[in-house]
Amino acid sequence: MAKIPLHTFHIPVMGLAYTIDSPIRVAQYGISSVISIADDDLIEKMRNFYSTKFNIPYEEITQKFHDYRTQRITSYLNLVDKIVKEKFENFKTELAESKTSLENFMSMLPNTSDIKKGFQNLLDDGIAFKENIQSYIETNLFPGEIDVNIMTKLDKDNFDKDEQLPIEFNDAHAALRGFANSNLESSVVLSAGMNPRLFGYFENFKDFFPNENNELKKKIILKVSDFRSAMIQGNFLAKKGLWVSEYRIESGLNCGGHAFATDGLLLGTILEEFKQKKEQLVQSAHELMIKALQLKNQVFPEKPLKLKITVQGGVGTAEEHEFLLEEYQVDSVGWGSPFLLVPEATSVDKETRDLLMNAKEDDFYLSNISPLGVPFNTLKGTTNEFLKQKRIHENKAGSSCPKKFLALSKEYDPQGICTASKKYQDIKLAELENRKETLSADAFEKSKTKITEKSCLCVGLANASYLENDIKIKGQAQGVVICPGPNLAYFDQEVSLKEMVQHIYQGISVLRTDRPNLFVKELKMYVDYFRNEIEMISGEVTTMQLKKWNSFKANILEGIEYYHNLFSSTSYFKKGEEKIKNQFDFYKSELNAIQIPTPQLV
């Protein structure tokens, strides 16, 4: 039976810990969420925690086990699946037996929901309620999806002493195998771009291929920032007989975690291109997939499989949510950072949640703290920042690097070192000290900051769950790293799951009143990003850089023009339309005032 989603929103992956157990918290209500499966150490501790909580036998999978990373991930996902199914069965019984529970649940469904209308009809027909409600629940209710995330860049080589292990023991490969071996019938969300070796590894698992009923037991979701990357990655997988079931479009900058800026392409123009070219995306991949499956002598679907388009990044009001669904015909809208203020949905320690509630616009910033060298959205005042600065002042900069998931630099060690580690920073600081006499005091301090500002994300992004659940944290104190999108600046209170869902659907606002429109906010971020890129340039400007900047600027200007036309024709945002258009014009003038340097003639 085809599942009809109860909700028009989903909760994307957040950090390592923040959605590590979200399905256990919210799936029974039909809400889909995404677990990061990058940190097998955190996953094993959470398996122990939930096994104890639900009286399920637990046997530790230590690092002495063969393929322990894969085994840990598979075992945890199976446990989550088991708990979710049990909670869902109990929830169905509760709904059938209690009209109060049913009415509370109905208040969390969108007003447009046919399932909600069906429940209301049963309530209105009081006589037949008891005999029909159980059947209706069994037919129409399903738990939310238990999806998983793999960041494709986190695919570190692993070693047994000095001997490099086969590629299937790389971090991302082992994580994929852990999901593939699990009981889940859900999706893996691939983020951070294409990893050809990892994409090829999918061919080893039959659950990713269609069966004789044209069904996929396990699906692939690609997180993308523009149509071109979606087409390239989707066709790459299709040539291996693999179907992308969903393209999850994310704002390049107005998002949480790592920020992968587009070439100045704004969210509205990207969504418009997907809307106009969706059929091209479907047909191109379908033709390539059929050819690949025929060559493999496997069953193939004569008609294209279902393809979803979803969007996330910076959405904050019911009006914006509805607009994205209607204007761009997307299947779902991702709400991430606001759920960090919902204890029923995400795993956040109290101190960090209080920090998030009290944070203002200027406290959210795009940082350089990630060892990946990719801009990273974070927040001022975290315990991680305090502890990091304390070590720097004591001349003990750097992390002990216990997990090594980001030990990707091979500059000094063929097995890889993390740029946030003390080992790496000691070498770099010593090299800098040897060059001190050739640098100005300002240049020396800037270079030193560039080395020491990196944070231990592996530990910092996991600690919130340990703190919330009173799980002992071993090793060097790293505090908590939090990675919200800047949209969270406009949410300033802890809310219940019911309140947040009603905010999304009914417009019962839990917002501060001074929040800008999501398209305006993203535009501002791109203008600031463009200005910073030019100001940070040192040395000669090349023709290539000039071409890139001019293209970036032209794309933003094209996006502003698109928005002007869009806001003139839509029935949404009419209350603030004039103000929004004036803001577009303001940032257009800001953009035009930025001087692009002239390249040095050679």
C-alpha positions as CSV (number, residue, x, y, z in Angstrom):
1,M,0.0,0.0,0.0
2,A,1.4,3.4,-0.9
3,K,2.0,5.6,2.1
4,I,0.5,9.0,2.0
5,P,2.7,11.4,4.1
6,L,0.8,12.9,7.0
7,H,3.0,16.0,7.0
8,T,4.3,18.6,4.5
9,F,7.5,19.2,6.5
10,H,10.4,17.1,7.5
11,I,13.3,17.6,10.1
12,P,16.7,17.5,8.3
13,V,19.8,16.2,9.8
14,M,21.5,18.6,12.3
15,G,25.0,18.1,13.5
16,L,26.0,14.6,14.8
17,A,23.9,14.6,17.9
18,Y,20.9,16.9,17.5
19,T,18.8,14.5,15.5
20,I,20.5,11.3,16.5
21,D,17.3,10.0,18.2
22,S,14.7,12.3,16.6
23,P,12.8,9.4,15.0
24,I,12.3,7.9,18.5
25,R,10.9,11.2,19.6
26,V,8.6,12.2,16.7
27,A,8.1,9.3,14.2
28,Q,5.0,8.0,15.8
29,Y,3.3,11.3,14.8
30,G,4.1,10.7,11.2
31,I,7.0,13.2,11.2
32,S,10.1,12.2,9.2
33,S,13.6,13.0,10.4
34,V,17.2,12.3,9.6
35,I,19.9,10.6,11.7
36,S,23.6,11.3,11.1
37,I,25.5,8.0,10.9
38,A,29.0,9.6,10.9
39,D,29.9,9.0,14.5
40,D,29.8,5.3,15.4
41,D,31.0,6.0,18.9
42,L,28.1,8.3,19.7
43,I,25.8,5.8,18.0
44,E,27.0,2.9,20.2
45,K,26.5,5.0,23.4
46,M,23.0,5.9,22.3
47,R,22.2,2.3,21.6
48,N,23.3,1.5,25.1
49,F,21.2,4.3,26.5
50,Y,18.0,3.4,24.6
51,S,18.5,-0.4,25.2
52,T,18.5,0.4,28.9
53,K,15.6,2.8,28.7
54,F,13.4,0.3,26.9
55,N,14.6,-2.8,28.7
56,I,16.2,-4.3,25.5
57,P,19.2,-6.6,25.9
58,Y,22.5,-4.9,25.0
59,E,25.9,-6.3,24.1
60,E,28.6,-3.7,23.5
61,I,30.2,-3.7,20.0
62,T,33.8,-2.7,20.8
63,Q,36.5,-1.5,18.4
64,K,37.9,-5.1,18.7
65,F,35.0,-6.4,16.6
66,H,35.6,-6.9,12.9
67,D,33.9,-4.2,10.9
68,Y,32.8,-2.6,14.2
69,R,31.7,0.7,12.6
70,T,29.3,-1.0,10.3
71,Q,28.0,-3.3,13.0
72,R,27.4,-0.4,15.4
73,I,25.4,1.6,12.8
74,T,23.3,-1.4,11.8
75,S,22.5,-2.4,15.3
76,Y,21.5,1.2,16.3
77,L,19.3,1.6,13.3
78,N,17.6,-1.7,13.9
79,L,17.0,-0.6,17.5
80,V,15.5,2.7,16.5
81,D,13.3,0.9,14.0
82,K,12.1,-1.5,16.7
83,I,11.4,1.3,19.2
84,V,9.6,3.4,16.6
85,K,7.4,0.5,15.6
86,E,6.5,-0.2,19.2
87,K,5.8,3.4,20.0
88,F,3.6,3.7,16.9
89,E,1.5,0.7,17.8
90,N,1.0,2.1,21.3
91,F,0.1,5.5,19.8
92,K,-2.5,3.9,17.5
93,T,-4.1,2.2,20.4
94,E,-4.2,5.5,22.3
95,L,-5.8,7.3,19.4
96,A,-8.5,4.6,19.1
97,E,-9.3,4.7,22.8
98,S,-9.1,8.4,23.6
99,K,-10.9,11.2,21.8
100,T,-8.8,13.7,23.6
101,S,-5.6,12.2,22.2
102,L,-7.1,12.0,18.8
103,E,-8.2,15.6,18.8
104,N,-4.7,16.7,20.0
105,F,-3.2,14.7,17.2
106,M,-5.6,16.2,14.6
107,S,-4.5,19.7,15.8
108,M,-1.0,18.8,14.6
109,L,-2.1,17.9,11.0
110,P,-2.4,20.4,8.2
111,N,-5.8,21.8,7.5
112,T,-5.6,20.5,3.9
113,S,-5.0,16.9,5.0
114,D,-7.6,14.4,3.7
115,I,-6.7,12.2,6.6
116,K,-7.5,15.0,9.1
117,K,-10.9,15.4,7.3
118,G,-11.5,11.7,7.5
119,F,-10.9,11.7,11.3
120,Q,-13.3,14.7,11.7
121,N,-16.0,12.8,9.8
122,L,-15.6,9.9,12.1
123,L,-15.9,12.2,15.1
124,D,-19.0,13.9,13.7
125,D,-20.6,10.5,13.1
126,G,-20.5,9.5,16.8
127,I,-22.5,6.3,16.5
128,A,-20.1,4.6,14.1
129,F,-16.9,6.1,15.6
130,K,-15.8,3.1,17.7
131,E,-16.4,0.5,15.1
132,N,-14.7,2.5,12.3
133,I,-11.8,4.3,14.0
134,Q,-9.5,1.3,14.4
135,S,-9.8,0.4,10.7
136,Y,-9.3,4.0,9.6
137,I,-6.1,4.3,11.7
138,E,-4.7,1.0,10.4
139,T,-5.4,2.1,6.8
140,N,-4.2,5.7,6.9
141,L,-1.5,6.2,9.6
142,F,2.2,5.4,9.1
143,P,5.2,6.4,11.2
144,G,7.5,9.1,9.9
145,E,10.6,8.0,7.9
146,I,13.8,7.0,9.7
147,D,16.2,8.4,7.2
148,V,20.0,8.6,7.6
149,N,22.6,11.1,6.4
150,I,26.1,10.5,5.0
151,M,28.3,13.5,4.3
152,T,30.2,12.2,1.3
153,K,33.4,14.1,2.1
154,L,33.8,12.3,5.4
155,D,35.2,9.1,3.8
156,K,38.6,8.9,5.5
157,D,40.9,6.0,4.8
158,N,41.4,3.7,7.7
159,F,44.4,1.7,8.8
160,D,45.3,-1.4,10.9
161,K,48.5,-0.1,12.4
162,D,50.5,1.0,9.2
163,E,48.5,-1.1,6.8
164,Q,45.8,0.7,4.9
165,L,42.5,-1.2,5.0
166,P,40.5,-1.9,1.8
167,I,38.3,1.0,0.6
168,E,35.1,-0.5,1.9
169,F,36.4,0.2,5.4
170,N,36.6,4.0,4.7
171,D,34.3,5.9,7.0
172,A,31.5,6.7,4.5
173,H,31.6,3.3,2.9
174,A,31.3,1.6,6.2
175,A,28.4,3.9,7.2
176,L,26.6,3.1,3.9
177,R,27.1,-0.6,4.5
178,G,25.7,-0.1,8.0
179,F,22.5,1.4,6.6
180,A,22.3,-1.1,3.8
181,N,22.5,-4.1,6.2
182,S,19.8,-2.6,8.5
183,N,16.1,-3.5,8.6
184,L,15.0,0.0,7.7
185,E,13.0,0.7,4.6
186,S,13.9,4.3,4.2
187,S,16.4,6.7,2.5
188,V,20.0,7.7,2.8
189,V,20.6,11.4,2.3
190,L,23.9,12.1,0.6
191,S,25.2,15.6,1.2
192,A,28.3,17.6,0.4
193,G,28.6,16.7,-3.3
194,M,29.7,13.7,-5.4
195,N,32.0,11.0,-4.2
196,P,32.4,8.7,-7.2
197,R,33.9,5.8,-5.3
198,L,31.1,5.9,-2.7
199,F,28.4,6.3,-5.3
200,G,29.8,3.2,-7.1
201,Y,29.6,1.3,-3.8
202,F,25.8,1.4,-3.8
203,E,25.9,-1.2,-6.6
204,N,26.8,-3.8,-4.0
205,F,23.4,-3.7,-2.2
206,K,20.3,-5.1,-3.9
207,D,17.9,-3.0,-1.8
208,F,18.8,0.1,-3.8
209,F,17.6,-1.5,-7.0
210,P,13.9,-1.8,-8.0
211,N,12.3,-5.2,-7.4
212,E,9.8,-7.0,-9.6
213,N,7.0,-4.6,-8.3
214,N,9.0,-1.5,-9.2
215,E,9.6,-0.8,-5.5
216,L,12.8,0.3,-3.7
217,K,13.3,-1.0,-0.2
218,K,16.0,1.6,0.3
219,K,16.1,4.9,-1.5
220,I,18.7,7.6,-2.3
221,I,18.1,11.3,-1.6
222,L,20.6,13.8,-2.9
223,K,21.0,17.1,-1.1
224,V,21.8,19.7,-3.8
225,S,22.3,23.4,-4.2
226,D,21.3,23.8,-7.9
227,F,19.8,22.0,-10.9
228,R,23.1,21.4,-12.7
229,S,24.6,19.5,-9.8
230,A,21.4,17.5,-9.4
231,M,21.5,16.5,-13.1
232,I,25.2,15.5,-13.0
233,Q,24.9,13.4,-9.8
234,G,21.5,11.9,-10.7
235,N,22.7,10.7,-14.1
236,F,25.9,9.4,-12.6
237,L,23.9,7.1,-10.3
238,A,21.4,6.3,-13.1
239,K,24.2,4.9,-15.2
240,K,24.8,2.4,-12.5
241,G,21.1,1.4,-12.4
242,L,20.4,3.5,-9.3
243,W,17.4,5.9,-9.0
244,V,17.5,9.1,-7.0
245,S,14.1,9.3,-5.3
246,E,14.4,12.8,-4.0
247,Y,16.4,16.0,-4.6
248,R,16.6,17.9,-1.4
249,I,17.4,21.5,-2.4
250,E,19.1,23.5,0.3
251,S,19.9,27.2,0.4
252,G,23.6,27.6,-0.1
253,L,24.1,30.0,2.8
254,N,20.8,30.3,4.8
255,C,21.1,26.9,6.4
256,G,22.7,25.2,9.3
257,G,26.1,23.5,9.5
258,H,28.5,23.6,6.5
259,A,27.5,26.3,4.0
260,F,28.2,25.5,0.3
261,A,27.6,28.8,-1.5
262,T,26.3,28.7,-5.0
263,D,27.7,30.8,-7.8
264,G,25.3,33.6,-6.7
265,L,22.2,31.6,-7.6
266,L,19.4,32.5,-5.2
267,L,16.9,30.0,-3.8
268,G,13.9,31.2,-5.8
269,T,15.6,31.0,-9.2
270,I,16.9,27.5,-8.3
271,L,13.5,26.3,-7.4
272,E,12.0,27.8,-10.5
273,E,14.5,25.9,-12.6
274,F,13.7,22.6,-10.9
275,K,10.0,23.3,-11.4
276,Q,10.4,24.0,-15.1
277,K,12.9,21.1,-15.8
278,K,11.7,18.4,-13.4
279,E,10.5,16.2,-16.3
280,Q,13.9,16.5,-18.0
281,L,15.5,15.3,-14.8
282,V,13.1,12.4,-14.6
283,Q,13.4,11.3,-18.2
284,S,17.2,11.6,-18.4
285,A,17.8,9.5,-15.4
286,H,15.1,7.0,-16.3
287,E,16.6,6.3,-19.8
288,L,20.1,5.8,-18.3
289,M,18.8,3.6,-15.5
290,I,17.0,1.3,-17.8
291,K,20.1,0.8,-20.0
292,A,22.2,0.0,-16.9
293,L,19.7,-2.4,-15.5
294,Q,19.3,-4.2,-18.8
295,L,23.1,-4.7,-19.0
296,K,23.0,-6.1,-15.5
297,N,20.2,-8.5,-16.5
298,Q,18.0,-7.0,-13.7
299,V,14.3,-6.2,-13.7
300,F,13.6,-2.6,-14.7
301,P,10.6,-0.3,-14.5
302,E,9.0,0.6,-17.8
303,K,7.8,3.9,-16.4
304,P,9.9,6.3,-14.3
305,L,9.9,5.8,-10.5
306,K,8.5,8.5,-8.3
307,L,10.7,11.6,-7.9
308,K,10.3,14.1,-5.1
309,I,11.6,17.7,-5.0
310,T,11.9,19.2,-1.5
311,V,13.5,22.3,-0.1
312,Q,15.0,23.5,3.1
313,G,17.0,26.4,4.5
314,G,15.7,29.5,6.3
315,V,12.0,28.9,6.2
316,G,10.3,30.4,9.3
317,T,6.6,31.2,8.8
318,A,3.4,29.3,7.8
319,E,3.1,31.7,4.8
320,E,6.6,30.9,3.5
321,H,5.9,27.2,4.0
322,E,2.7,27.3,2.1
323,F,4.2,29.5,-0.6
324,L,7.0,27.1,-1.3
325,L,4.6,24.1,-1.5
326,E,2.2,25.9,-3.9
327,E,4.5,28.1,-6.0
328,Y,7.2,25.5,-6.7
329,Q,5.1,22.4,-6.2
330,V,7.6,20.8,-3.8
331,D,6.7,17.7,-1.9
332,S,8.0,18.8,1.5
333,V,9.7,21.7,3.3
334,G,12.5,21.1,5.7
335,W,12.4,22.8,9.1
336,G,15.7,22.3,10.9
337,S,17.1,24.9,13.3
338,P,13.7,26.0,14.8
339,F,13.3,22.4,16.1
340,L,16.5,22.9,18.2
341,L,14.1,24.8,20.6
342,V,11.7,21.8,20.8
343,P,13.0,19.4,23.5
344,E,10.5,16.7,22.3
345,A,12.1,16.6,18.9
346,T,15.9,17.1,19.2
347,S,18.7,16.3,21.5
348,V,20.2,19.5,23.0
349,D,21.6,20.1,26.5
350,K,19.9,22.8,28.6
351,E,22.8,25.3,28.6
352,T,23.1,25.2,24.8
353,R,19.3,25.5,24.3
354,D,19.3,28.6,26.6
355,L,22.1,30.1,24.6
356,L,20.1,29.6,21.4
357,M,17.0,31.2,22.9
358,N,18.8,34.3,24.0
359,A,21.0,34.7,20.8
360,K,20.4,37.7,18.6
361,E,21.1,38.2,14.9
362,D,24.8,39.3,15.4
363,D,25.5,36.1,17.4
364,F,24.9,33.9,14.4
365,Y,27.8,33.9,12.0
366,L,29.5,32.1,9.1
367,S,32.8,30.9,10.6
368,N,36.0,29.2,9.6
369,I,36.1,26.8,12.5
370,S,35.5,23.6,10.4
371,P,38.6,21.5,9.7
372,L,37.0,20.7,6.3
373,G,37.9,24.3,5.2
374,V,34.3,24.9,4.3
375,P,32.4,27.9,5.9
376,F,30.4,26.7,8.9
377,N,27.4,28.4,10.4
378,T,27.7,28.6,14.2
379,L,27.0,30.7,17.3
380,K,28.9,33.0,19.6
381,G,29.3,32.0,23.2
382,T,29.4,28.2,23.0
383,T,31.2,26.2,25.6
384,N,33.4,24.9,22.8
385,E,34.6,28.4,21.9
386,F,35.3,29.2,25.6
387,L,37.4,26.1,26.1
388,K,39.2,26.5,22.8
389,Q,40.2,30.1,23.6
390,K,41.4,29.0,27.0
391,R,43.8,26.5,25.5
392,I,45.0,29.1,23.0
393,H,45.8,31.6,25.9
394,E,47.6,28.8,27.7
395,N,49.7,28.0,24.6
396,K,48.0,24.6,24.4
397,A,46.1,25.2,21.1
398,G,44.4,22.2,19.4
399,S,42.3,19.2,20.2
400,S,43.6,15.8,21.4
401,C,41.6,14.4,18.3
402,P,40.2,11.2,19.8
403,K,37.8,10.3,17.0
404,K,39.7,11.4,13.9
405,F,36.7,11.5,11.6
406,L,38.1,14.7,10.1
407,A,41.7,13.6,10.0
408,L,41.8,14.2,6.3
409,S,45.0,16.3,5.8
410,K,47.9,14.2,4.6
411,E,50.4,17.1,4.6
412,Y,52.4,15.6,7.5
413,D,51.1,12.1,7.8
414,P,50.0,9.6,5.1
415,Q,47.3,8.4,7.6
416,G,45.8,11.8,7.9
417,I,45.7,14.5,10.6
418,C,42.9,16.8,11.5
419,T,43.7,20.5,11.2
420,A,41.9,21.1,14.5
421,S,44.3,18.7,16.3
422,K,47.1,19.8,18.6
423,K,49.5,17.6,16.6
424,Y,48.8,19.6,13.4
425,Q,48.6,23.0,15.0
426,D,51.9,22.5,16.9
427,I,53.6,21.9,13.6
428,K,52.0,24.8,11.9
429,L,52.6,27.2,14.8
430,A,56.3,26.2,14.9
431,E,56.6,26.9,11.2
432,L,54.9,30.3,11.7
433,E,57.3,31.1,14.5
434,N,60.2,30.4,12.2
435,R,58.8,33.0,9.8
436,K,57.9,35.6,12.5
437,E,60.7,38.0,11.6
438,T,59.6,38.2,8.0
439,L,56.0,39.1,8.9
440,S,54.3,42.2,10.3
441,A,52.8,41.9,13.8
442,D,49.3,42.0,12.2
443,A,50.1,39.4,9.5
444,F,51.6,37.1,12.2
445,E,48.4,37.3,14.4
446,K,46.1,36.7,11.4
447,S,48.2,33.7,10.4
448,K,48.1,32.4,14.0
449,T,44.3,32.8,14.2
450,K,43.9,31.0,10.9
451,I,45.7,28.0,12.4
452,T,44.1,27.9,15.9
453,E,40.5,28.8,15.1
454,K,39.6,25.3,13.9
455,S,37.3,23.4,16.3
456,C,37.0,19.8,17.1
457,L,33.6,19.2,15.5
458,C,33.7,15.4,16.0
459,V,33.5,15.8,19.8
460,G,31.8,19.2,19.9
461,L,28.8,18.2,17.7
462,A,28.2,15.0,19.7
463,N,28.5,16.3,23.3
464,A,25.0,17.7,23.5
465,S,23.4,14.2,23.6
466,Y,25.8,13.1,26.3
467,L,25.0,16.1,28.4
468,E,21.3,15.8,27.9
469,N,21.2,12.1,28.8
470,D,23.9,12.2,31.6
471,I,26.2,10.0,29.6
472,K,29.8,10.3,30.8
473,I,32.1,12.3,28.6
474,K,35.7,11.0,28.5
475,G,38.9,12.7,27.4
476,Q,39.8,16.4,26.9
477,A,36.9,18.8,27.5
478,Q,35.7,20.2,24.2
479,G,32.3,21.6,25.2
480,V,29.5,21.9,22.7
481,V,29.6,23.1,19.1
482,I,26.2,24.1,17.8
483,C,25.5,24.7,14.1
484,P,22.1,26.5,13.6
485,G,21.2,28.5,10.6
486,P,20.8,32.2,11.0
487,N,17.1,31.9,10.8
488,L,17.1,30.8,14.5
489,A,17.8,34.3,15.5
490,Y,14.1,35.1,15.2
491,F,13.0,32.2,17.5
492,D,13.6,33.1,21.1
493,Q,11.6,30.6,23.2
494,E,11.4,26.9,24.0
495,V,8.2,25.5,22.6
496,S,6.4,22.2,22.6
497,L,6.3,19.9,19.5
498,K,2.6,20.7,19.1
499,E,3.2,24.5,19.2
500,M,6.0,24.3,16.6
501,V,3.9,22.1,14.2
502,Q,0.9,24.5,14.6
503,H,3.3,27.4,13.9
504,I,4.3,25.6,10.6
505,Y,0.7,24.9,9.6
506,Q,-1.8,27.3,11.2
507,G,0.4,30.4,11.6
508,I,0.1,30.4,15.4
509,S,3.4,32.3,15.6
510,V,6.2,31.5,18.0
511,L,8.4,34.1,16.3
512,R,9.8,37.4,17.1
513,T,8.1,40.1,15.1
514,D,11.1,41.6,13.3
515,R,12.1,38.6,11.1
516,P,12.9,39.3,7.5
517,N,11.4,37.4,4.6
518,L,13.4,34.2,3.8
519,F,14.3,35.4,0.3
520,V,15.5,38.8,1.6
521,K,17.6,37.2,4.3
522,E,19.3,34.9,1.9
523,L,20.0,37.8,-0.5
524,K,21.6,39.8,2.3
525,M,23.8,36.8,3.1
526,Y,24.9,36.5,-0.5
527,V,25.8,40.2,-0.8
528,D,27.8,40.0,2.5
529,Y,29.5,36.8,1.2
530,F,30.4,38.5,-2.1
531,R,31.8,41.5,-0.3
532,N,33.9,39.4,2.0
533,E,35.3,37.3,-0.8
534,I,36.6,40.4,-2.5
535,E,37.9,42.0,0.6
536,M,39.8,38.9,1.6
537,I,41.6,38.5,-1.6
538,S,45.4,39.0,-1.4
539,G,47.9,39.2,-4.1
540,E,47.2,39.6,-7.8
541,V,43.7,39.2,-9.2
542,T,43.5,36.7,-12.0
543,T,41.2,36.8,-15.1
544,M,39.6,33.6,-13.7
545,Q,38.7,35.3,-10.4
546,L,37.3,38.3,-12.3
547,K,35.2,36.0,-14.4
548,K,33.9,34.2,-11.4
549,W,33.0,37.4,-9.5
550,N,31.2,38.9,-12.5
551,S,29.2,35.8,-13.0
552,F,28.4,35.7,-9.2
553,K,27.2,39.3,-9.3
554,A,25.2,38.8,-12.5
555,N,23.4,35.8,-11.0
556,I,22.4,37.8,-7.9
557,L,21.1,40.6,-10.0
558,E,19.1,38.2,-12.1
559,G,17.7,36.7,-8.9
560,I,16.6,40.2,-7.7
561,E,14.8,40.8,-10.9
562,Y,13.1,37.4,-10.7
563,Y,11.9,38.2,-7.2
564,H,10.5,41.6,-8.2
565,N,8.4,39.9,-10.9
566,L,7.4,37.0,-8.6
567,F,6.3,39.2,-5.7
568,S,4.2,41.3,-8.1
569,S,2.3,38.3,-9.4
570,T,1.8,36.1,-6.2
571,S,-1.0,36.4,-3.8
572,Y,1.3,35.7,-0.9
573,F,3.3,38.3,1.2
574,K,1.0,41.1,0.3
575,K,1.1,42.6,3.8
576,G,4.8,43.2,3.5
577,E,5.2,43.4,-0.3
578,E,6.3,47.0,-0.5
579,K,8.8,46.6,2.3
580,I,10.2,43.4,0.8
581,K,10.7,45.0,-2.6
582,N,12.4,48.0,-1.1
583,Q,14.8,45.6,0.7
584,F,15.5,43.9,-2.6
585,D,16.4,47.3,-4.1
586,F,18.5,48.2,-1.1
587,Y,20.7,45.1,-1.4
588,K,20.9,45.6,-5.2
589,S,22.4,49.0,-4.5
590,E,24.7,47.4,-1.9
591,L,25.8,44.9,-4.5
592,N,26.5,47.4,-7.2
593,A,28.5,49.5,-4.7
594,I,31.0,46.6,-4.2
595,Q,34.1,47.3,-6.4
596,I,35.5,44.3,-8.2
597,P,39.3,44.7,-8.4
598,T,40.9,45.0,-11.8
599,P,43.2,42.1,-12.8
600,Q,46.9,42.7,-13.0
601,L,48.0,42.9,-16.7
602,V,50.8,40.4,-17.4
